[in-house]
């Protein structure tokens, strides 16, 4: 069984302060270009990289924003398993299909279907700067309210991450 470790972020921004000093927040989500579901930005930890570094890099690459980690204690960690097969994925997955290039690598290393155990660590992050564009992994990105994010996010595990993050705000 292959082990994958990823990190990502629940990116938020303040949108208004009411007369009673209550802060209103929006959350950044992306629509994955491979499987067309709305997700939180995340990705694999690269060699020599820490979890926080990965979260910051993946947020920048996938949804095109510079964001700072608000708290070094993760919001939530999710785990799941799936079978990676070229052009197809079987099993429960919090992030839909894996990239074809990763599946090809797994197949080169050992055959057809490869069972993968994945752990994803999410951090609460706040917007610093919006960049003009985002990477190929997301077909679009958008800022949404908590309620809209809860409706749009394509995976229950990521909705649970959002719930945990909103409690910290």
DRENMAR-784531 format. One record per residue (C-alpha): residue number from 0; x, z, y. Coordinates in steps of 0.5 Angstrom, whole numbers, plus 500, padded with zeros to 3 digits. Layout:
N
{NUM,{X,Z,Y}};
...
***
This chain:
169
{0,{500,500,500}};
{1,{503,498,507}};
{2,{502,503,512}};
{3,{501,501,520}};
{4,{501,505,526}};
{5,{498,503,532}};
{6,{497,506,539}};
{7,{492,504,545}};
{8,{488,507,551}};
{9,{482,509,553}};
{10,{483,506,560}};
{11,{479,509,566}};
{12,{478,508,573}};
{13,{474,512,579}};
{14,{469,508,582}};
{15,{465,513,587}};
{16,{464,520,589}};
{17,{457,523,590}};
{18,{456,528,596}};
{19,{456,533,590}};
{20,{464,531,589}};
{21,{462,528,582}};
{22,{466,523,580}};
{23,{464,517,577}};
{24,{468,513,572}};
{25,{468,506,569}};
{26,{472,504,562}};
{27,{476,498,561}};
{28,{474,494,554}};
{29,{476,487,552}};
{30,{473,482,547}};
{31,{478,480,542}};
{32,{479,473,541}};
{33,{479,473,534}};
{34,{473,476,532}};
{35,{469,477,538}};
{36,{468,484,538}};
{37,{469,489,544}};
{38,{474,494,543}};
{39,{479,498,546}};
{40,{486,496,547}};
{41,{491,498,542}};
{42,{497,495,538}};
{43,{502,496,533}};
{44,{508,501,534}};
{45,{514,496,535}};
{46,{521,499,532}};
{47,{525,504,537}};
{48,{518,505,541}};
{49,{514,511,541}};
{50,{507,512,541}};
{51,{506,513,549}};
{52,{510,507,550}};
{53,{506,503,545}};
{54,{500,505,548}};
{55,{502,503,555}};
{56,{505,496,553}};
{57,{499,494,549}};
{58,{494,496,555}};
{59,{498,491,559}};
{60,{499,486,554}};
{61,{492,486,552}};
{62,{487,487,558}};
{63,{492,486,563}};
{64,{493,493,567}};
{65,{498,497,569}};
{66,{495,504,567}};
{67,{499,511,566}};
{68,{497,516,561}};
{69,{494,522,563}};
{70,{495,527,558}};
{71,{501,526,552}};
{72,{496,530,547}};
{73,{492,524,544}};
{74,{485,523,545}};
{75,{483,522,538}};
{76,{487,519,532}};
{77,{483,514,527}};
{78,{485,512,520}};
{79,{482,507,516}};
{80,{484,502,510}};
{81,{483,495,509}};
{82,{485,489,504}};
{83,{489,484,508}};
{84,{488,477,505}};
{85,{490,470,509}};
{86,{484,468,513}};
{87,{479,474,510}};
{88,{479,482,511}};
{89,{476,486,506}};
{90,{474,494,507}};
{91,{472,498,513}};
{92,{476,496,519}};
{93,{476,500,526}};
{94,{479,493,529}};
{95,{476,487,525}};
{96,{481,482,522}};
{97,{488,483,523}};
{98,{492,477,526}};
{99,{494,471,521}};
{100,{501,472,522}};
{101,{501,479,520}};
{102,{498,477,514}};
{103,{503,472,512}};
{104,{508,477,513}};
{105,{505,481,508}};
{106,{504,476,503}};
{107,{511,474,504}};
{108,{513,481,502}};
{109,{509,482,496}};
{110,{503,477,494}};
{111,{496,476,495}};
{112,{491,481,498}};
{113,{495,487,501}};
{114,{492,494,502}};
{115,{493,497,508}};
{116,{492,504,511}};
{117,{492,504,518}};
{118,{493,510,523}};
{119,{491,509,531}};
{120,{493,514,536}};
{121,{489,513,543}};
{122,{491,516,549}};
{123,{487,517,556}};
{124,{489,513,561}};
{125,{488,512,568}};
{126,{488,505,572}};
{127,{494,504,576}};
{128,{494,496,578}};
{129,{490,491,575}};
{130,{494,485,574}};
{131,{492,477,575}};
{132,{491,476,567}};
{133,{491,479,560}};
{134,{494,476,554}};
{135,{491,472,548}};
{136,{489,477,544}};
{137,{483,478,548}};
{138,{478,473,551}};
{139,{476,477,556}};
{140,{476,484,559}};
{141,{471,488,563}};
{142,{470,495,567}};
{143,{464,498,564}};
{144,{460,505,565}};
{145,{460,510,559}};
{146,{453,508,557}};
{147,{455,500,557}};
{148,{461,501,553}};
{149,{458,505,548}};
{150,{453,499,547}};
{151,{458,494,547}};
{152,{464,497,543}};
{153,{464,494,536}};
{154,{466,499,532}};
{155,{463,506,531}};
{156,{470,509,530}};
{157,{472,507,537}};
{158,{465,509,540}};
{159,{468,516,537}};
{160,{474,515,541}};
{161,{470,514,548}};
{162,{466,520,547}};
{163,{472,524,546}};
{164,{475,521,552}};
{165,{469,522,556}};
{166,{469,530,555}};
{167,{476,530,558}};
{168,{474,527,564}};
***
